[in-house]
Structure formats: structure tokens, C-alpha cells
């Protein structure tokens, strides 16, 4: 068992192109978003396991001795590699008992604690005694906005617990600001993170935890994930309209529109697939020799896809407003994720002056939206030295 403090971070994600079409067998392009979730793990000898999630107001502590006495045989004793089947409803019920939650507890706070307990008990029970730890997780990502915040949480937990229990080595050398694990260790982190995601979402695709583990960009089609090898440095403005939506209801509405008008809607899905392919080709060209015309292509693809998504019925007045405000500044936006509100992305060209970006952010904020200037293709899960974290992150992890 390691005795040092561990500081880990993992990125969120956005879908560039392919949302909704991916449900019908088409390609989706997902990229790591440089808004990150940070975790601090501090070993203790106080006999307590403390979990602190300031973003969602969770502060829980358990006696390690009490957890040690729990019958955790339901966690599949043979599973040390994260290859388990999805947690059964019986396992979830047992974990709710351990956590002291009611049987019908399904709110985000409850699910976050259950995912933690599942990973802690599964990964750490190979130790002679369960470790006393103080774990704080804080995120730059808004929750429930389709930006992979739960996957970044699961990835951070899996990486930190596996490293603390020495199931994988700590890759950090003295003084390095941020370090990655080996490919083999990342595979193990990703498998366990997927188990955490299953606790939270039931039946996730695996895209969110994979992009958070590896970073960069990937394409997803019919359950198959492949990485886009090279990616140019692209800046975006991410906007959260803060309009709540039901992904399930939006997916169902697209399906019913496809059944009602197959000859109209099927070509839209085929066209969205072609947009994803053209975007991937353009990004790969840009990675080797970026030129201004590449940005024009990306902007056109954004506009066409946004119109298609509106035609599928997943637009919203708030997203129209986002597109109008950014277009007034000569910039191009589309929804990302389920639509019906939620988030949108705006491509920021390199020739853009900062005052122009600030004016646009101010206009969007006055619409009641939240904005973040960030980049895509961020590095995946990393371990940090304390000195490399900025003051805001340090304060958040200190609970200030």
C-alpha cells in the first residue's frame, strides 16, 4: 500500500459529430475536453474511509473496520482485472445497504457514492486490511450536461485506487509535473472505470470512460472504438444553455421520426455519417499541415450538421440563440450530445482576437448561459505533482 498523497486528473468529452446518428449504426467522433476532474487521495491511519465530492455536496465517512466486516463476496472474488459482468441489481442493493441508502435511491449523489464503494471494495480487498483513505474529487465539468463528468470521476477513482493499492505502479518520477501510465496499465484503469460507469448508468457505451482514460479523439460505430491517431490543436468555446433535457426522450423522438418518414430521415443520418468522415479526414490533414481553408471546411460541417440535427427534431430555442449570438461574431456553433438544450460547441479560429472572444462570451452569459474557453484533444488520465496544480484546483481539493 502506498503511503504518499496521489493527485490524479482525467478529462471530460464532447461529441464533435454523429450524435443521434450513432444510435442508428453511424459513426460518432468524440474528443477529450480540456475541462478536467481532479482527485486527491491521502492515506491515513485513522481507521476511516472518507469521501468528499464538493461539486454535488457529498461528504461521507465509514469505519474501515465496519466495511471489513461486510460480506463482500457478492463482488465476485475472482475478478481482479475489471473484466466483470455488469453489476447485478442484487449487488447494487447490497452496496446500498453498505452505504446506508434507501433501496429506491437513484439520485446522482447516491450513484456517485455507490460507484466509489464498488471500486474501493473491489480493488482494495486484495489488501490484508482495507486502507484508511481520504479522497476528494472536484471537477471543472458541470454534471448532467453530457460532458462525461461521471466517466472522468470513475477514471480518476480507478487510477488512484489501483495505484494506491499497487495493482499498477506509480508512474511519477521526481519533479515531473504530469505523468501518464503505460498502455497496459491504462487498459486496466479503463476496464475498472467502465465498471464504475455501469454502477452510475447501467448500460453505458464505454465511449466516455475510454476517451477520459486515453485522451485525444476516437470514432465509435456499432460498439467498435478506434482512435484518431493525430489531432490538430483546436480551441473551442463550450456553452451550457442550462436547459435540462431527457436524452432517452430525445433518442425516442428521433426513432419515431425515422419510422414515420424513413425516406426523409434515413438520408439525414447517412449525411451526418458523411460529415463525421469528412471531419475526420480534415482533422488528419490539419495535424500534418494546417491551413486556413481547413477551418472553413470545419465551420461548414458544423453548420450543415446543426441544420440536420434541427431537422431530426433535437434542436431547441436556446441552441438557436447560441448559434445566432456566435454567428453575429462570425463564428459557427452546433449542439453537442443529446440536444434539446444542454451544451453547444463553437469553433475558435486561430486568427480570432481575444477581445472578440470576450465580447461573445459576455453576450452568451447575458443570455443566462455558462461558457468555457477550452481546447479539445486533451491528454487522458494523468498523475500530477502538487506544485503543477493551479491555485484554484488546490483550493477546491482543500475544500476552501
C-alpha positions as CSV (number, residue, x, y, z in Angstrom):
1,X,0.0,0.0,0.0
2,X,1.5,3.4,-1.0
3,X,1.8,6.0,1.8
4,X,2.1,9.1,-0.4
5,X,-0.6,11.5,-1.5
6,X,-1.8,10.9,-5.0
7,X,-3.1,13.7,-7.3
8,X,-4.9,12.4,-10.4
9,X,-6.9,14.1,-13.2
10,X,-9.0,13.0,-16.2
11,X,-10.7,14.9,-19.0
12,X,-14.4,15.2,-20.0
13,X,-15.5,14.7,-23.6
14,X,-17.6,16.3,-26.3
15,X,-19.2,14.7,-29.4
16,X,-17.9,16.6,-32.4
17,X,-20.3,14.9,-34.9
18,X,-22.5,11.9,-35.1
19,X,-24.9,12.4,-32.1
20,X,-28.2,10.6,-32.6
21,X,-26.9,9.1,-35.9
22,X,-24.6,6.8,-33.8
23,X,-27.8,5.2,-32.3
24,X,-28.6,4.0,-35.8
25,X,-25.3,2.4,-36.6
26,X,-23.5,5.5,-37.9
27,X,-20.1,7.0,-36.8
28,X,-19.7,9.4,-33.9
29,X,-16.5,11.4,-33.3
30,X,-15.7,12.0,-29.6
31,X,-12.8,14.2,-28.4
32,X,-11.3,14.7,-24.9
33,X,-12.2,18.1,-23.5
34,X,-9.6,20.0,-21.5
35,X,-12.0,20.6,-18.6
36,X,-10.9,18.1,-16.1
37,X,-11.9,16.2,-12.9
38,X,-9.2,16.2,-10.2
39,X,-8.8,13.7,-7.4
40,X,-6.6,13.8,-4.3
41,X,-6.1,10.5,-2.4
42,X,-4.5,10.8,1.1
43,X,-3.6,7.6,3.0
44,X,-4.4,7.7,6.8
45,X,-4.1,5.5,9.8
46,X,-7.3,6.8,11.5
47,X,-9.4,3.8,10.6
48,X,-11.8,5.9,8.4
49,X,-12.6,5.9,4.7
50,X,-13.7,9.5,3.9
51,X,-15.2,10.6,0.5
52,X,-15.7,14.2,-0.3
53,X,-17.4,15.4,-3.5
54,X,-17.8,19.2,-3.1
55,X,-19.5,19.7,-6.6
56,X,-22.5,17.7,-5.5
57,X,-22.4,18.3,-1.8
58,X,-21.4,14.8,-0.7
59,X,-19.3,14.2,2.4
60,X,-19.3,10.6,3.7
61,X,-17.2,8.6,6.1
62,X,-17.2,4.9,7.0
63,X,-15.3,2.9,9.6
64,X,-12.9,0.7,7.8
65,X,-13.5,-2.0,10.4
66,X,-17.2,-1.9,9.6
67,X,-16.6,-2.2,5.9
68,X,-14.1,-5.0,6.6
69,X,-16.9,-7.0,8.3
70,X,-19.3,-6.6,5.4
71,X,-19.9,-9.7,3.4
72,X,-18.4,-8.5,0.1
73,X,-18.5,-12.0,-1.5
74,X,-21.1,-10.6,-3.9
75,X,-18.3,-8.6,-5.6
76,X,-17.0,-11.7,-7.5
77,X,-13.9,-12.8,-5.7
78,X,-12.3,-14.0,-9.0
79,X,-12.5,-10.5,-10.5
80,X,-9.2,-8.8,-10.2
81,X,-8.9,-7.4,-13.7
82,X,-12.1,-5.3,-14.0
83,X,-13.5,-7.8,-16.6
84,X,-16.6,-8.5,-14.5
85,X,-20.1,-8.6,-15.9
86,X,-22.3,-5.5,-15.3
87,X,-23.1,-5.2,-11.6
88,X,-26.3,-7.1,-10.9
89,X,-29.3,-5.4,-9.2
90,X,-28.6,-7.7,-6.2
91,X,-25.0,-6.3,-6.0
92,X,-26.4,-2.7,-6.2
93,X,-28.9,-3.5,-3.4
94,X,-26.1,-4.9,-1.2
95,X,-24.0,-1.8,-1.8
96,X,-26.9,0.4,-0.9
97,X,-27.2,-1.5,2.4
98,X,-23.4,-0.9,3.0
99,X,-23.8,2.8,2.1
100,X,-26.9,3.2,4.2
101,X,-29.0,4.3,1.3
102,X,-32.7,3.5,0.8
103,X,-33.5,0.8,-1.8
104,X,-35.0,3.4,-4.2
105,X,-32.0,5.7,-4.0
106,X,-31.1,6.6,-7.6
107,X,-30.2,10.3,-7.4
108,X,-26.7,11.4,-8.7
109,X,-25.3,11.7,-5.2
110,X,-26.3,8.2,-4.3
111,X,-25.0,6.7,-7.6
112,X,-21.6,8.6,-7.2
113,X,-21.2,7.0,-3.7
114,X,-22.2,3.5,-4.9
115,X,-19.7,3.7,-7.8
116,X,-17.0,4.7,-5.3
117,X,-17.8,1.9,-2.9
118,X,-17.9,-0.7,-5.7
119,X,-14.4,0.3,-6.9
120,X,-13.0,0.7,-3.4
121,X,-14.2,-2.6,-2.2
122,X,-13.4,-4.5,-5.4
123,X,-9.9,-3.0,-6.0
124,X,-8.7,-2.7,-2.3
125,X,-10.0,-6.0,-0.9
126,X,-6.8,-7.8,-2.1
127,X,-5.1,-5.8,0.7
128,X,-4.7,-7.6,4.1
129,X,-6.9,-4.9,5.5
130,X,-8.9,-2.2,3.7
131,X,-7.0,1.0,3.6
132,X,-7.9,4.2,5.5
133,X,-8.1,6.9,2.9
134,X,-9.3,10.5,2.5
135,X,-10.5,11.0,-1.1
136,X,-11.6,14.4,-2.5
137,X,-12.9,14.7,-6.1
138,X,-13.6,18.1,-7.6
139,X,-14.4,18.9,-11.2
140,X,-14.3,21.8,-13.7
141,X,-17.1,19.9,-15.6
142,X,-20.8,20.6,-15.0
143,X,-22.7,17.4,-14.0
144,X,-25.5,16.0,-16.1
145,X,-24.6,18.1,-19.2
146,X,-23.4,15.2,-21.4
147,X,-19.8,16.1,-21.0
148,X,-18.6,12.8,-19.5
149,X,-18.3,14.0,-15.9
150,X,-19.3,10.6,-14.4
151,X,-16.7,8.8,-16.6
152,X,-14.0,11.3,-15.6
153,X,-14.9,10.6,-11.9
154,X,-14.8,6.8,-12.4
155,X,-11.5,7.0,-14.3
156,X,-9.9,9.2,-11.5
157,X,-11.1,6.7,-8.9
158,X,-9.9,3.6,-10.7
159,X,-6.5,5.1,-11.5
160,X,-5.9,6.4,-7.9
161,X,-7.2,3.2,-6.1
162,X,-5.2,0.8,-8.4
163,X,-2.1,2.9,-7.9
164,X,-2.6,3.3,-4.1
165,X,-3.1,-0.5,-3.8
166,X,0.0,-1.1,-6.0
167,X,-2.0,-3.1,-8.6
168,X,-0.3,-0.7,-11.1
169,X,2.9,1.2,-10.4
170,X,3.0,5.0,-9.7
171,X,4.5,6.3,-13.0
172,X,5.7,9.6,-11.5
173,X,9.4,10.4,-11.4
174,X,10.7,13.2,-9.1
175,X,9.6,16.6,-10.2
176,X,7.6,15.7,-13.2
177,X,4.5,17.9,-13.4
178,X,2.2,15.4,-15.1
179,X,2.8,11.8,-16.0
180,X,0.8,9.1,-17.8
181,X,0.6,5.3,-17.1
182,X,1.8,2.7,-19.6
183,X,-0.6,1.4,-22.2
184,X,-1.1,-1.9,-20.3
185,X,-1.9,0.0,-17.0
186,X,-4.3,2.3,-18.9
187,X,-6.2,-0.7,-20.2
188,X,-6.7,-1.9,-16.6
189,X,-7.8,1.6,-15.4
190,X,-10.2,1.8,-18.3
191,X,-11.8,-1.6,-17.5
192,X,-12.4,-0.7,-13.9
193,X,-13.6,2.8,-14.8
194,X,-16.2,1.1,-17.1
195,X,-17.4,-0.8,-14.0
196,X,-17.9,2.5,-12.2
197,X,-19.8,3.9,-15.2
198,X,-22.0,0.8,-15.1
199,X,-22.9,1.5,-11.5
200,X,-24.0,5.0,-12.5
201,X,-25.5,4.5,-15.9
202,X,-26.5,0.8,-16.1
203,X,-25.6,0.2,-19.7
204,X,-23.1,2.8,-21.0
205,X,-21.4,2.5,-24.4
206,X,-17.9,2.7,-22.9
207,X,-17.0,5.8,-25.1
208,X,-16.9,8.3,-22.2
209,X,-14.5,6.3,-20.0
210,X,-12.3,5.3,-22.9
211,X,-11.8,8.9,-24.1
212,X,-11.2,10.0,-20.5
213,X,-8.6,7.3,-20.0
214,X,-6.7,7.7,-23.2
215,X,-7.5,11.3,-24.2
216,X,-7.2,12.6,-27.8
217,X,-10.1,11.6,-30.2
218,X,-11.9,8.5,-31.2
219,X,-14.5,7.2,-33.6
220,X,-17.3,5.0,-32.3
221,X,-19.5,2.8,-34.5
222,X,-21.7,-0.1,-33.5
223,X,-19.8,-0.9,-30.4
224,X,-16.3,-0.6,-32.0
225,X,-13.9,2.1,-30.8
226,X,-10.9,3.2,-32.8
227,X,-8.5,6.1,-32.1
228,X,-7.8,9.0,-34.4
229,X,-4.0,9.0,-34.4
230,X,-3.2,12.6,-34.9
231,X,-5.2,15.7,-34.0
232,X,-4.5,19.4,-34.5
233,X,-4.6,21.8,-31.6
234,X,-8.2,23.2,-31.8
235,X,-9.7,25.7,-29.4
236,X,-13.5,25.8,-28.8
237,X,-15.9,27.7,-26.7
238,X,-18.2,25.3,-24.8
239,X,-21.6,26.7,-23.8
240,X,-24.0,25.2,-21.4
241,X,-27.5,26.5,-22.0
242,X,-28.5,25.0,-18.7
243,X,-31.8,23.9,-20.3
244,X,-32.5,20.4,-18.8
245,X,-33.4,17.6,-21.2
246,X,-34.0,13.9,-21.3
247,X,-31.6,12.0,-23.5
248,X,-33.9,9.0,-23.5
249,X,-36.9,11.1,-24.7
250,X,-34.8,12.8,-27.5
251,X,-33.5,9.4,-28.7
252,X,-37.0,8.0,-28.8
253,X,-38.3,11.1,-30.7
254,X,-35.7,10.6,-33.4
255,X,-36.5,6.9,-33.7
256,X,-40.3,7.7,-34.1
257,X,-39.5,10.4,-36.8
258,X,-37.4,7.8,-38.6
259,X,-40.2,5.3,-38.5
260,X,-42.8,7.9,-39.7
261,X,-40.6,9.4,-42.5
262,X,-38.0,6.7,-43.4
263,X,-37.2,8.1,-46.8
264,X,-36.7,11.6,-45.4
265,X,-34.9,10.8,-42.1
266,X,-32.6,8.0,-43.2
267,X,-30.7,10.2,-45.7
268,X,-30.2,12.8,-42.9
269,X,-28.5,10.1,-40.8
270,X,-26.4,9.0,-43.9
271,X,-25.4,12.6,-44.4
272,X,-24.4,13.0,-40.7
273,X,-22.2,9.9,-41.1
274,X,-20.5,11.6,-44.2
275,X,-20.0,14.7,-42.1
276,X,-18.1,12.7,-39.5
277,X,-15.9,11.0,-42.1
278,X,-15.2,14.4,-43.8
279,X,-14.4,16.0,-40.4
280,X,-12.0,13.1,-39.5
281,X,-10.2,13.4,-42.9
282,X,-9.9,17.2,-42.4
283,X,-8.5,16.9,-38.9
284,X,-5.9,14.4,-40.0
285,X,-4.8,16.7,-42.8
286,X,-4.7,19.6,-40.4
287,X,-2.4,17.7,-38.0
288,X,0.3,17.5,-40.6
289,X,-0.1,20.8,-42.5
290,X,-2.8,23.2,-41.0
291,X,-4.1,25.8,-43.4
292,X,-6.9,28.5,-43.1
293,X,-9.1,26.7,-45.6
294,X,-9.3,23.7,-43.2
295,X,-11.1,25.9,-40.7
296,X,-13.6,26.9,-43.4
297,X,-14.4,23.2,-44.0
298,X,-14.8,22.5,-40.3
299,X,-17.2,25.5,-40.0
300,X,-19.3,24.4,-43.0
301,X,-19.6,20.9,-41.5
302,X,-20.7,22.4,-38.1
303,X,-23.4,24.4,-39.9
304,X,-24.7,21.5,-42.0
305,X,-24.8,19.2,-39.0
306,X,-26.6,21.7,-36.8
307,X,-29.3,22.0,-39.6
308,X,-29.6,18.2,-39.8
309,X,-30.0,17.9,-36.0
310,X,-32.7,20.6,-36.1
311,X,-34.4,18.6,-38.9
312,X,-34.2,15.5,-36.7
313,X,-36.2,17.5,-34.1
314,X,-33.4,17.7,-31.4
315,X,-32.8,21.4,-31.6
316,X,-34.1,24.0,-29.0
317,X,-34.7,27.8,-28.9
318,X,-31.7,28.1,-26.5
319,X,-29.4,26.4,-29.0
320,X,-30.8,28.6,-31.9
321,X,-29.9,31.6,-29.7
322,X,-26.4,30.3,-29.2
323,X,-25.9,29.9,-32.9
324,X,-27.3,33.4,-33.6
325,X,-25.0,35.1,-31.0
326,X,-21.9,33.3,-32.2
327,X,-22.8,33.9,-35.9
328,X,-23.1,37.6,-35.1
329,X,-19.4,37.4,-34.3
330,X,-18.6,35.4,-37.4
331,X,-18.3,32.1,-35.6
332,X,-20.0,28.7,-36.1
333,X,-21.8,26.5,-33.5
334,X,-23.7,23.3,-33.1
335,X,-25.2,21.3,-30.3
336,X,-23.1,18.5,-28.7
337,X,-24.7,15.5,-27.2
338,X,-28.4,14.8,-26.9
339,X,-29.6,18.4,-27.8
340,X,-33.0,19.8,-26.7
341,X,-31.0,22.3,-24.7
342,X,-27.8,21.1,-22.9
343,X,-24.5,22.2,-24.4
344,X,-23.1,23.5,-27.7
345,X,-19.6,24.0,-29.1
346,X,-18.2,26.9,-31.1
347,X,-15.0,26.6,-33.1
348,X,-12.5,29.3,-32.3
349,X,-10.3,30.1,-35.3
350,X,-6.6,30.9,-34.5
351,X,-6.9,34.4,-36.1
352,X,-9.5,35.4,-33.6
353,X,-8.6,38.4,-31.4
354,X,-9.2,37.9,-27.6
355,X,-11.5,41.0,-27.2
356,X,-13.8,39.4,-29.8
357,X,-14.0,36.2,-27.8
358,X,-14.6,38.1,-24.6
359,X,-17.4,40.1,-26.2
360,X,-19.1,36.9,-27.4
361,X,-18.7,35.3,-24.0
362,X,-20.3,38.3,-22.4
363,X,-23.2,38.2,-24.9
364,X,-23.8,34.5,-24.2
365,X,-23.6,35.0,-20.4
366,X,-26.2,37.7,-20.6
367,X,-28.5,35.0,-22.2
368,X,-28.1,33.1,-18.9
369,X,-25.6,30.6,-20.4
370,X,-22.3,29.4,-18.9
371,X,-19.2,29.5,-21.1
372,X,-15.7,27.9,-21.0
373,X,-12.9,28.7,-23.4
374,X,-11.1,25.4,-23.7
375,X,-9.4,23.0,-26.1
376,X,-10.1,19.5,-27.5
377,X,-7.8,16.5,-27.9
378,X,-6.7,16.8,-24.2
379,X,-4.4,14.2,-22.6
380,X,-6.1,11.4,-20.8
381,X,-5.9,10.4,-17.2
382,X,-2.6,11.8,-15.6
383,X,-0.9,11.9,-12.3
384,X,0.4,15.3,-11.1
385,X,2.9,16.8,-8.7
386,X,1.3,19.1,-6.1
387,X,3.3,22.1,-7.5
388,X,1.9,21.6,-11.0
389,X,-1.8,22.1,-10.0
390,X,-3.1,25.7,-10.2
391,X,-4.3,27.6,-7.1
392,X,-8.0,27.2,-7.9
393,X,-7.7,23.4,-8.1
394,X,-5.6,23.2,-4.9
395,X,-8.2,25.3,-3.0
396,X,-11.1,23.2,-4.3
397,X,-9.3,20.0,-3.2
398,X,-8.6,21.6,0.2
399,X,-12.3,22.3,0.5
400,X,-11.9,26.1,0.5
